[in-house]
Amino acid sequence: MDTATPAVTVALHDGTRVVAESVQVDARRHGELLLPAVDRVLADAGVKLDAVTGVVVGVGPGPYTGLRVGLVTAATFGSALSVPVHGLCTLDGLAYAAGLDGPFAVATDARRKEVYWARYEDARTRTAGPCVDRPADIADQLAGLPVVGAGAVLYPEAFPDARGPEHLAAGALAGLAAERLAAGEELLPPQPLYLRRPDAQVPKNYKVVTPK
């Protein structure tokens, strides 16, 4: 599952192929959409939740609130089912989904007129990032490269060779995780990649009111 971008996405993978998948793009309803998506995917696959032997969750980078929804849900499933929970960089999932052979980059919307981005040698090999920057500040670094994701589409002046997919589908995340686990590789811990502080801040010099 992944909630690090506007896409709320869940997939069931049997170790060889994607059995069922759901993708809904809605930047403000991660908490509302995720659990129904899990139920729908399991129903489409004709299995019960207790058939799940492991959980893979996108760890971002992504905005604070949406990202936490997926991570907390994954941790809860892992605890309830007594199964391992693995993390995977959301940008790696997008790179895998793009399936490009040569060098390219992935960029997602980080808001504040910035993008989360990473550079890849191929669909499975990240060579730089993840980072968060303004598009104009990295345009020269990525000049001449295809750039995959919604961040590229939002800023065509910086990324003229924008490519799809714009959003991650969890089937790609699961497929990449299955490949890496089968090869004996360790995945990331299910901890968030925020890359910057959350938008919400404690007010400075706030007035303390005490009862008389």
Secondary structure as UniProt FT lines:
FT   STRAND          7..13
FT   STRAND          18..25
FT   TURN            27..28
FT   HELIX           30..45
FT   HELIX           49..51
FT   STRAND          55..58
FT   HELIX           64..81
FT   STRAND          85..88
FT   HELIX           90..98
FT   STRAND          104..111
FT   TURN            112..113
FT   STRAND          114..122
FT   TURN            123..124
FT   STRAND          125..133
FT   HELIX           135..138
FT   TURN            139..144
FT   STRAND          147..148
FT   HELIX           150..154
FT   TURN            156..158
FT   STRAND          162..163
FT   HELIX           170..182
FT   TURN            183..184
FT   TURN            204..205
//
